[in-house]
Amino acid sequence: MNNNTLLLKLKQRLNKLDSQDYDNIECWQFVEAFNKVQLEWCRRQLHGGNMYKEGDELSKKRIDDLQPLLIELLLTGTVSETYFESNNFPVDQYLEYKRVSTDATSECCPDPRSMTVYLSEVANVPLLLRDPLKNPDYEWGETFCTMQNNTIRIYKNNDFNIVNPILTYYRKPVYIEVLGCTDPYTGVTSPINIDCEFKDDVVELMLDDTASLIAGDIENQYQQQRGQASAERNN
């Protein structure tokens, strides 16, 4: 859906167009509200905080809606005696962890083999390293990873080395921009149009949420309730 259509639909939800009651809302306010709704919508779908309590891959519909945000990143970093630590965590675009996968090699087996990697809590690392059933093991093809300070640590021992580690994660949605619209937060005027990357049916849900958000800002309680109900009912 292009930005002209998006803005027209938003004004229709708030204005009924002919009345122009709220035509003094500036374009940057529409853009800011829509981008806020995009991010909140993504978090709800990933967490399962929607009316059906579905998370990111608990239904075919959720998989289909969120797949544009799923990214794979080959990790680079440094290796110590007990773990590999990444140095290219995608801080600016990172939204939510999905999984870490890696291969491993050993002296007896130079060809890489896949390992199963479990995400663990940083507090439990000493316990896991001592536990013979849970510590990194090349023969069983299992290890664990942790996240801290915007790094990924994949744990190992002296029997094997970590190779080809990959982080799969959900990135933030691309924020829309409207040509010629000045952002008062930065003072920068957008030189181009950047349209919403989601499918039109998902954008329609976001439009209802956006209209509800703006209606709340301008104290239009009826439009706020209508937008919330419509977005949740059709989610």
Contacts in CASP RR format, 6 or more apart in sequence:
PFRMAT RR
TARGET T0000
AUTHOR 0000-0000-0000
METHOD contacts of the structure
MODEL  1
MNNNTLLLKLKQRLNKLDSQDYDNIECWQFVEAFNKVQLEWCRRQLHGGN
MYKEGDELSKKRIDDLQPLLIELLLTGTVSETYFESNNFPVDQYLEYKRV
STDATSECCPDPRSMTVYLSEVANVPLLLRDPLKNPDYEWGETFCTMQNN
TIRIYKNNDFNIVNPILTYYRKPVYIEVLGCTDPYTGVTSPINIDCEFKD
DVVELMLDDTASLIAGDIENQYQQQRGQASAERNN
1 195 0 8 1.000
1 196 0 8 1.000
1 200 0 8 1.000
1 203 0 8 1.000
2 193 0 8 1.000
2 195 0 8 1.000
3 176 0 8 1.000
3 177 0 8 1.000
3 178 0 8 1.000
3 179 0 8 1.000
3 193 0 8 1.000
3 194 0 8 1.000
3 195 0 8 1.000
6 34 0 8 1.000
6 176 0 8 1.000
6 195 0 8 1.000
6 196 0 8 1.000
6 203 0 8 1.000
6 207 0 8 1.000
7 27 0 8 1.000
7 30 0 8 1.000
7 178 0 8 1.000
9 204 0 8 1.000
9 207 0 8 1.000
10 30 0 8 1.000
10 34 0 8 1.000
10 207 0 8 1.000
10 210 0 8 1.000
10 211 0 8 1.000
10 214 0 8 1.000
11 17 0 8 1.000
11 22 0 8 1.000
11 23 0 8 1.000
13 207 0 8 1.000
13 208 0 8 1.000
13 211 0 8 1.000
13 223 0 8 1.000
13 227 0 8 1.000
14 21 0 8 1.000
14 22 0 8 1.000
14 25 0 8 1.000
14 211 0 8 1.000
14 214 0 8 1.000
14 215 0 8 1.000
14 218 0 8 1.000
14 220 0 8 1.000
14 223 0 8 1.000
15 21 0 8 1.000
15 22 0 8 1.000
15 23 0 8 1.000
22 218 0 8 1.000
22 220 0 8 1.000
25 214 0 8 1.000
25 218 0 8 1.000
27 178 0 8 1.000
27 180 0 8 1.000
27 181 0 8 1.000
28 181 0 8 1.000
28 182 0 8 1.000
28 183 0 8 1.000
28 184 0 8 1.000
29 214 0 8 1.000
29 217 0 8 1.000
30 178 0 8 1.000
30 210 0 8 1.000
30 214 0 8 1.000
31 175 0 8 1.000
31 176 0 8 1.000
31 177 0 8 1.000
31 178 0 8 1.000
31 181 0 8 1.000
31 183 0 8 1.000
32 183 0 8 1.000
33 210 0 8 1.000
33 213 0 8 1.000
33 214 0 8 1.000
33 217 0 8 1.000
34 176 0 8 1.000
34 196 0 8 1.000
34 206 0 8 1.000
34 207 0 8 1.000
34 210 0 8 1.000
35 175 0 8 1.000
35 176 0 8 1.000
36 213 0 8 1.000
37 206 0 8 1.000
37 209 0 8 1.000
37 210 0 8 1.000
37 213 0 8 1.000
38 173 0 8 1.000
38 175 0 8 1.000
38 176 0 8 1.000
38 196 0 8 1.000
38 198 0 8 1.000
38 206 0 8 1.000
39 172 0 8 1.000
39 173 0 8 1.000
40 209 0 8 1.000
41 202 0 8 1.000
41 205 0 8 1.000
41 206 0 8 1.000
41 209 0 8 1.000
42 66 0 8 1.000
42 69 0 8 1.000
42 95 0 8 1.000
42 170 0 8 1.000
42 172 0 8 1.000
42 173 0 8 1.000
43 95 0 8 1.000
43 96 0 8 1.000
44 50 0 8 1.000
45 54 0 8 1.000
45 55 0 8 1.000
45 56 0 8 1.000
45 62 0 8 1.000
45 65 0 8 1.000
45 66 0 8 1.000
46 55 0 8 1.000
46 56 0 8 1.000
46 66 0 8 1.000
46 95 0 8 1.000
46 96 0 8 1.000
46 170 0 8 1.000
47 55 0 8 1.000
48 54 0 8 1.000
48 55 0 8 1.000
48 56 0 8 1.000
48 58 0 8 1.000
49 55 0 8 1.000
50 232 0 8 1.000
50 235 0 8 1.000
51 232 0 8 1.000
51 233 0 8 1.000
51 235 0 8 1.000
52 59 0 8 1.000
52 235 0 8 1.000
54 61 0 8 1.000
54 62 0 8 1.000
55 62 0 8 1.000
56 62 0 8 1.000
56 63 0 8 1.000
56 66 0 8 1.000
56 96 0 8 1.000
56 98 0 8 1.000
56 170 0 8 1.000
57 63 0 8 1.000
57 66 0 8 1.000
65 198 0 8 1.000
65 199 0 8 1.000
65 202 0 8 1.000
66 170 0 8 1.000
68 197 0 8 1.000
68 198 0 8 1.000
69 95 0 8 1.000
69 170 0 8 1.000
69 171 0 8 1.000
69 172 0 8 1.000
69 173 0 8 1.000
70 98 0 8 1.000
70 168 0 8 1.000
70 169 0 8 1.000
70 170 0 8 1.000
71 90 0 8 1.000
71 93 0 8 1.000
71 168 0 8 1.000
71 169 0 8 1.000
71 170 0 8 1.000
71 171 0 8 1.000
72 166 0 8 1.000
72 167 0 8 1.000
72 168 0 8 1.000
73 88 0 8 1.000
73 90 0 8 1.000
73 166 0 8 1.000
73 167 0 8 1.000
73 168 0 8 1.000
73 169 0 8 1.000
74 164 0 8 1.000
74 165 0 8 1.000
74 166 0 8 1.000
75 84 0 8 1.000
75 86 0 8 1.000
75 88 0 8 1.000
75 100 0 8 1.000
75 152 0 8 1.000
75 165 0 8 1.000
75 166 0 8 1.000
75 167 0 8 1.000
76 86 0 8 1.000
76 87 0 8 1.000
76 88 0 8 1.000
77 84 0 8 1.000
77 85 0 8 1.000
77 86 0 8 1.000
77 87 0 8 1.000
77 88 0 8 1.000
78 84 0 8 1.000
78 85 0 8 1.000
78 87 0 8 1.000
79 85 0 8 1.000
79 156 0 8 1.000
79 161 0 8 1.000
79 162 0 8 1.000
81 158 0 8 1.000
82 129 0 8 1.000
82 155 0 8 1.000
82 156 0 8 1.000
82 157 0 8 1.000
83 153 0 8 1.000
83 154 0 8 1.000
83 155 0 8 1.000
83 156 0 8 1.000
84 102 0 8 1.000
84 153 0 8 1.000
84 154 0 8 1.000
84 156 0 8 1.000
84 162 0 8 1.000
84 165 0 8 1.000
85 151 0 8 1.000
85 152 0 8 1.000
85 153 0 8 1.000
86 151 0 8 1.000
86 152 0 8 1.000
86 153 0 8 1.000
86 165 0 8 1.000
86 167 0 8 1.000
87 151 0 8 1.000
89 150 0 8 1.000
89 151 0 8 1.000
89 152 0 8 1.000
89 167 0 8 1.000
90 167 0 8 1.000
90 169 0 8 1.000
90 171 0 8 1.000
91 150 0 8 1.000
93 171 0 8 1.000
93 172 0 8 1.000
94 169 0 8 1.000
94 171 0 8 1.000
94 172 0 8 1.000
95 169 0 8 1.000
95 170 0 8 1.000
95 171 0 8 1.000
95 172 0 8 1.000
96 169 0 8 1.000
96 170 0 8 1.000
97 119 0 8 1.000
97 147 0 8 1.000
97 167 0 8 1.000
97 169 0 8 1.000
98 168 0 8 1.000
98 169 0 8 1.000
98 170 0 8 1.000
99 117 0 8 1.000
99 119 0 8 1.000
99 168 0 8 1.000
100 117 0 8 1.000
100 119 0 8 1.000
100 145 0 8 1.000
100 152 0 8 1.000
100 154 0 8 1.000
100 165 0 8 1.000
100 166 0 8 1.000
100 167 0 8 1.000
100 168 0 8 1.000
101 114 0 8 1.000
101 115 0 8 1.000
101 117 0 8 1.000
101 165 0 8 1.000
101 166 0 8 1.000
101 168 0 8 1.000
102 114 0 8 1.000
102 115 0 8 1.000
102 117 0 8 1.000
102 143 0 8 1.000
102 154 0 8 1.000
102 162 0 8 1.000
102 163 0 8 1.000
102 164 0 8 1.000
102 165 0 8 1.000
102 166 0 8 1.000
103 112 0 8 1.000
103 113 0 8 1.000
103 114 0 8 1.000
103 115 0 8 1.000
103 162 0 8 1.000
103 163 0 8 1.000
103 164 0 8 1.000
104 112 0 8 1.000
104 113 0 8 1.000
104 115 0 8 1.000
104 138 0 8 1.000
104 141 0 8 1.000
104 143 0 8 1.000
104 156 0 8 1.000
104 160 0 8 1.000
104 161 0 8 1.000
104 162 0 8 1.000
104 163 0 8 1.000
105 111 0 8 1.000
105 112 0 8 1.000
105 113 0 8 1.000
105 160 0 8 1.000
105 161 0 8 1.000
105 163 0 8 1.000
106 138 0 8 1.000
106 159 0 8 1.000
106 160 0 8 1.000
106 161 0 8 1.000
112 163 0 8 1.000
112 164 0 8 1.000
113 141 0 8 1.000
114 141 0 8 1.000
115 138 0 8 1.000
115 141 0 8 1.000
115 142 0 8 1.000
115 143 0 8 1.000
116 141 0 8 1.000
116 142 0 8 1.000
116 143 0 8 1.000
117 142 0 8 1.000
117 143 0 8 1.000
117 144 0 8 1.000
117 145 0 8 1.000
117 154 0 8 1.000
118 142 0 8 1.000
118 143 0 8 1.000
118 144 0 8 1.000
118 145 0 8 1.000
119 144 0 8 1.000
119 145 0 8 1.000
119 146 0 8 1.000
119 147 0 8 1.000
120 128 0 8 1.000
120 144 0 8 1.000
120 145 0 8 1.000
120 146 0 8 1.000
121 146 0 8 1.000
122 146 0 8 1.000
122 147 0 8 1.000
122 148 0 8 1.000
125 146 0 8 1.000
125 155 0 8 1.000
127 134 0 8 1.000
128 134 0 8 1.000
128 135 0 8 1.000
128 144 0 8 1.000
128 155 0 8 1.000
129 135 0 8 1.000
129 136 0 8 1.000
129 155 0 8 1.000
134 144 0 8 1.000
135 155 0 8 1.000
135 157 0 8 1.000
136 142 0 8 1.000
136 143 0 8 1.000
136 144 0 8 1.000
136 155 0 8 1.000
136 156 0 8 1.000
136 157 0 8 1.000
136 160 0 8 1.000
137 143 0 8 1.000
137 157 0 8 1.000
137 159 0 8 1.000
138 157 0 8 1.000
138 159 0 8 1.000
138 160 0 8 1.000
143 154 0 8 1.000
143 155 0 8 1.000
143 156 0 8 1.000
144 154 0 8 1.000
144 155 0 8 1.000
145 152 0 8 1.000
145 153 0 8 1.000
145 154 0 8 1.000
145 155 0 8 1.000
146 152 0 8 1.000
146 153 0 8 1.000
146 155 0 8 1.000
147 153 0 8 1.000
152 165 0 8 1.000
152 167 0 8 1.000
154 162 0 8 1.000
154 165 0 8 1.000
156 162 0 8 1.000
173 196 0 8 1.000
173 197 0 8 1.000
173 198 0 8 1.000
174 194 0 8 1.000
174 196 0 8 1.000
174 197 0 8 1.000
175 194 0 8 1.000
176 194 0 8 1.000
176 195 0 8 1.000
176 196 0 8 1.000
177 190 0 8 1.000
177 192 0 8 1.000
177 193 0 8 1.000
177 194 0 8 1.000
178 190 0 8 1.000
178 193 0 8 1.000
179 190 0 8 1.000
179 191 0 8 1.000
179 192 0 8 1.000
179 193 0 8 1.000
180 189 0 8 1.000
180 190 0 8 1.000
180 191 0 8 1.000
181 189 0 8 1.000
181 190 0 8 1.000
182 188 0 8 1.000
182 189 0 8 1.000
182 190 0 8 1.000
183 189 0 8 1.000
183 190 0 8 1.000
196 203 0 8 1.000
196 206 0 8 1.000
198 206 0 8 1.000
204 234 0 8 1.000
205 231 0 8 1.000
205 234 0 8 1.000
205 235 0 8 1.000
206 231 0 8 1.000
208 227 0 8 1.000
208 228 0 8 1.000
208 230 0 8 1.000
208 231 0 8 1.000
208 234 0 8 1.000
209 227 0 8 1.000
209 228 0 8 1.000
209 231 0 8 1.000
211 223 0 8 1.000
211 227 0 8 1.000
212 223 0 8 1.000
212 224 0 8 1.000
212 225 0 8 1.000
212 226 0 8 1.000
212 227 0 8 1.000
212 228 0 8 1.000
212 231 0 8 1.000
213 224 0 8 1.000
215 221 0 8 1.000
215 222 0 8 1.000
215 223 0 8 1.000
215 224 0 8 1.000
215 227 0 8 1.000
216 223 0 8 1.000
216 224 0 8 1.000
END
